[in-house]
Amino acid sequence: MADGRPEDETRDRRARGGRMSRRGLLLGGAAGLGAVGVGAAGATAAHRLVGGTDPAPGSESAPLHGGRTVPFHGRRQAGVETPPQSHATFVALDLNDDANADAVRRLMVILSDNAARLTQGVPSLTDTEPELAEVPARLTTTFGFGRGLVERVDPDAVPDWLGPLPEFEQDDLRPEWGEADLLVQVCADDPVTVSHAVRMMVRDARPFGRPRWSQSGFRRAHGSQPDGTTMRNLMGQVDGTVNPAPGTEDFDHLVWGGNGPDWMAGGTSLVLRRIATDLDTWDEIDRPAREAVMGRRLDNGAPLTGGNEHDEVDLEATGPDGLTVIPSFAHVRRARTGDPDERIFRRGYNYDLRDGVEGEAGLLFVSYQADPLRQFVPIQRQLDELDLLNQWVTAVGSAVFAVPPGCADGGYVGQTLLEG
């Protein structure tokens, strides 16, 4: 893993262009937004989450979840519509220079067979630690193809959108977190299961390529909150409220819309952005200021114009002072373009590399959409232009992958490209 940038360099970069003055405004004037007791609010939130005494581990009233499985085979790859698991690792690999289309085919046959077995709690054919495969814990393994892989198979088959995103002013991208030939997304509710599956995939891919990077993330532990609860990022914010619902026509249009060559029918695209968060300076502003930055309440994620998380945001509402309740710089306002087709499906994970108090933490922002250029880029441009949250978050990694359709039993992921 790469070391984080020195603190003074980070602060200097954030100060360019007068942007620090906006944060200073919040630091100096937050009291005017109305003081809210963080301790009291935190205690209230904790009280709501405590529903009584938990059953003792291993008792008959405490069900085990390690045996739960998600089918690997199907028209679409699992790990997109699948309700997010607690742990995830994203591994990117670069193919060897001599890896041709036949080598890619053999690689995907091997990896698909591994995934088909491991996701069902069955060891891979060459598994030397088969006992570690016995707890699938909703394991999913999802494959994404980079531009380099597709070009080796058929240069004419590359989707128009597959490649690096346009440059954004607020980005500070590091090459070690950039584009790669193949992505393996491994998710499960057990970190040991994830670790073992990643090891099997990387080990069996060694004759064909080498790892470029690995990024791991987490959410709340499985069972600690009701299913369907929107995750919180490390800034304490409810993260991902506005999301198309899997299984709906809206979701199918936005995610599985099929904006690409024929071999991508039933597939989608994946954008992975590594977003480093300056938690220390975020701590310097109080609760009302944080809510103004986000445009949402901290306690339940409701918009400042509503009372519940999923209430519709009212961007026109004004307060007694005649100003809009949700400021022009608020994240929730900047994340909307007004075009219903310019939406994405988010499935992110927190990451924390702080050893004690030093190091980098943030969000692995993962989104799926039919066309990143048509859906993701317009949103990001608006955020890049005015979002005040940019004072505390910086994209340090960015990559785009084509997620092929799934495969039938006996087939392999990528077959539509390699044998189509």
Residue pairs with C-beta under 8 A, 6 or more apart in sequence:
1 353
2 174
2 176
2 177
4 276
4 353
4 358
4 359
4 360
5 172
7 280
10 278
10 394
11 281
13 172
13 394
14 20
14 278
14 391
14 394
19 390
19 391
20 391
22 329
22 388
22 391
23 281
23 285
23 388
23 391
26 285
26 289
26 292
26 293
26 388
27 284
27 285
27 289
30 285
30 286
30 288
30 289
31 286
33 286
33 288
33 289
33 291
33 292
34 288
35 286
35 288
36 286
36 287
36 288
38 286
38 287
41 287
41 298
41 299
44 299
45 299
49 225
54 62
55 61
55 62
56 62
65 137
65 138
65 189
65 222
65 223
66 135
66 136
66 137
66 189
66 190
66 193
67 121
67 135
67 136
68 136
68 137
68 138
68 189
69 119
69 120
69 121
69 136
69 138
69 139
70 78
70 82
70 119
70 136
70 138
70 139
70 140
71 78
71 119
72 78
72 115
72 116
72 119
72 120
72 140
72 141
72 406
73 116
73 406
73 407
73 408
73 409
73 411
74 406
75 266
75 405
75 406
76 256
76 266
76 267
76 405
76 406
77 142
77 143
77 267
77 403
77 404
77 405
77 406
77 413
78 119
78 140
78 141
78 142
78 406
79 140
79 141
79 142
79 185
79 187
80 142
80 255
80 268
80 345
80 347
80 368
80 403
81 246
81 247
81 251
81 255
82 138
82 140
82 187
83 227
83 228
84 187
84 219
84 231
84 347
84 349
85 137
85 138
85 139
85 140
85 187
85 188
85 189
85 219
85 222
86 188
86 189
86 190
86 191
86 218
86 219
86 220
86 221
86 222
87 187
87 188
87 189
87 190
87 191
87 194
87 216
87 217
87 218
87 219
87 349
88 185
88 186
88 187
88 194
88 216
88 217
88 218
88 349
88 364
89 185
89 186
89 187
89 194
89 195
89 198
89 214
89 215
89 216
89 217
90 183
90 184
90 185
90 186
90 214
90 215
90 216
90 217
90 272
90 364
90 366
91 183
91 184
91 186
91 198
91 201
91 202
91 211
91 213
91 214
92 146
92 180
92 181
92 182
92 183
92 184
92 211
92 212
92 213
92 214
92 399
93 180
93 181
93 182
93 183
93 184
93 202
93 205
93 209
93 210
93 211
93 212
94 148
94 180
94 181
94 182
94 209
94 210
94 212
95 103
95 104
95 148
95 149
95 152
95 181
95 182
95 208
95 209
96 103
96 208
96 209
96 210
99 107
99 152
99 208
99 209
100 152
101 152
101 153
101 154
101 418
103 208
104 149
104 152
104 153
104 208
104 414
104 418
105 412
105 414
105 418
105 419
106 208
107 182
107 205
107 208
107 209
108 143
108 412
108 413
108 414
108 415
108 418
109 412
110 204
110 205
111 141
111 143
111 184
111 201
111 204
111 205
111 412
111 413
112 143
112 407
112 411
112 412
112 413
112 414
113 124
113 125
113 412
114 124
114 125
114 141
114 197
114 200
114 201
114 204
115 141
115 143
115 197
115 201
115 413
116 409
117 123
117 124
117 125
117 133
118 124
118 133
118 136
118 139
118 141
118 196
118 197
118 200
119 136
119 139
119 140
119 141
120 136
121 133
121 134
121 135
121 136
122 133
123 129
123 130
123 133
124 133
124 200
124 204
126 200
126 203
126 204
127 133
127 200
129 196
132 192
132 193
132 196
133 196
135 190
135 192
135 193
136 188
136 193
137 188
137 189
137 190
137 193
137 222
138 187
138 188
138 189
139 186
139 187
139 188
139 193
139 194
139 197
140 185
140 186
140 187
140 188
141 184
141 185
141 186
141 197
141 201
142 184
142 185
142 186
142 187
142 270
142 403
143 182
143 183
143 184
143 185
143 403
143 404
143 413
143 414
144 182
144 183
144 184
144 185
144 270
144 401
144 402
144 403
145 162
145 181
145 182
145 183
145 401
145 402
145 403
145 404
145 414
145 417
146 162
146 179
146 180
146 181
146 182
146 183
146 399
146 400
146 401
146 402
147 158
147 162
147 163
147 179
148 179
148 180
148 181
149 181
149 182
150 157
150 158
150 159
150 162
150 402
150 417
151 158
153 417
153 418
154 417
157 261
157 263
157 417
158 261
159 259
159 260
159 261
159 264
159 269
159 402
160 260
160 373
161 259
161 260
161 269
161 371
161 372
161 373
161 374
161 400
162 269
162 400
162 401
162 402
163 179
163 400
164 178
164 179
164 398
164 399
164 400
165 271
165 372
165 376
165 377
165 380
165 398
165 400
166 377
168 380
168 381
168 384
168 395
169 384
170 383
170 384
170 390
170 394
170 395
171 384
171 394
171 395
171 396
171 398
172 394
172 395
172 396
173 395
173 396
173 397
173 398
174 396
174 397
176 212
176 213
176 397
177 213
177 215
177 274
177 396
177 397
177 398
177 399
178 397
178 398
178 399
179 399
179 400
180 212
180 213
180 399
181 209
182 205
182 209
183 270
183 272
183 399
183 401
184 198
184 201
184 202
185 270
186 194
186 197
186 198
186 201
187 194
188 194
188 197
189 221
189 222
191 218
194 216
198 214
202 211
213 397
215 272
215 274
215 351
215 364
215 397
216 349
216 351
217 348
217 349
217 350
217 351
217 363
217 364
218 349
218 350
218 351
218 352
219 231
219 349
219 350
220 229
220 231
220 232
230 238
230 239
230 240
230 241
230 301
230 309
231 238
231 239
231 240
231 348
231 350
232 238
232 239
233 239
233 277
233 348
233 350
233 363
234 277
234 279
234 350
234 352
234 361
234 362
234 363
235 277
235 279
235 282
235 290
235 392
236 290
236 298
237 290
237 294
237 296
237 298
237 301
238 296
238 300
238 301
238 309
239 346
239 348
239 363
240 346
240 347
240 348
241 296
241 301
241 309
241 310
242 335
242 343
243 345
243 346
244 250
244 251
244 254
244 255
244 343
244 345
245 251
246 345
251 345
253 370
254 341
254 343
254 344
254 345
254 369
254 370
254 375
255 268
255 345
255 368
255 369
255 370
256 266
256 267
256 268
256 370
257 370
257 371
258 264
258 265
258 266
258 267
258 370
259 370
259 371
259 374
260 267
260 269
260 370
260 371
260 402
262 416
262 420
263 404
263 416
263 417
263 420
264 402
264 404
264 405
264 416
265 405
265 416
266 405
266 406
267 402
267 403
267 404
267 405
268 368
268 369
268 370
268 403
269 368
269 369
269 370
269 371
269 372
269 400
269 401
269 402
269 403
270 366
270 367
270 368
270 400
270 401
270 402
270 403
271 344
271 365
271 366
271 367
271 368
271 369
271 372
271 376
271 398
271 399
271 400
272 364
272 365
272 366
272 397
272 398
272 399
272 400
272 401
273 364
273 365
273 366
273 367
273 395
273 397
273 398
274 351
274 362
274 364
274 365
274 395
274 396
274 397
274 398
275 362
275 363
275 364
275 365
275 393
275 394
275 395
275 396
276 360
276 361
276 362
276 393
276 394
276 395
276 396
277 361
277 362
277 363
277 392
277 393
278 391
278 392
278 393
278 394
279 361
279 392
281 391
281 392
282 290
282 392
285 293
287 298
290 298
291 297
291 298
291 304
292 304
292 327
292 330
293 329
293 330
293 331
293 388
293 389
294 330
294 331
294 332
294 389
295 303
295 304
295 313
295 326
295 327
295 330
295 331
295 332
295 333
296 302
296 303
296 304
296 332
297 303
297 304
300 308
300 309
301 309
302 308
302 309
302 311
303 311
303 312
303 313
303 314
303 326
303 332
304 325
304 326
304 330
305 311
305 313
305 314
305 317
305 325
305 326
306 312
306 313
306 314
313 326
313 332
313 333
313 336
314 325
314 326
315 324
315 326
315 333
315 336
316 324
317 324
317 325
317 326
318 324
318 325
319 325
326 332
326 333
327 333
327 388
328 386
329 386
329 387
329 388
330 388
331 383
331 387
331 388
331 389
334 382
334 383
334 385
334 386
334 387
335 379
335 382
335 383
335 387
336 379
336 382
337 378
337 379
337 382
339 378
341 374
341 375
342 374
342 375
342 378
342 379
343 369
343 375
343 379
344 367
344 368
344 369
344 375
344 376
344 379
345 367
345 368
345 369
346 365
346 366
346 367
347 366
347 367
347 368
348 363
348 364
348 365
348 366
348 367
349 363
349 364
349 366
350 361
350 362
350 363
350 364
351 361
351 362
351 363
351 364
352 359
352 361
353 359
353 360
353 361
354 360
354 361
362 393
363 393
365 395
367 376
368 403
369 375
369 376
372 400
383 389
383 390
384 390
404 413
404 414
404 416
404 417
405 413
405 416
406 413
407 413
407 415
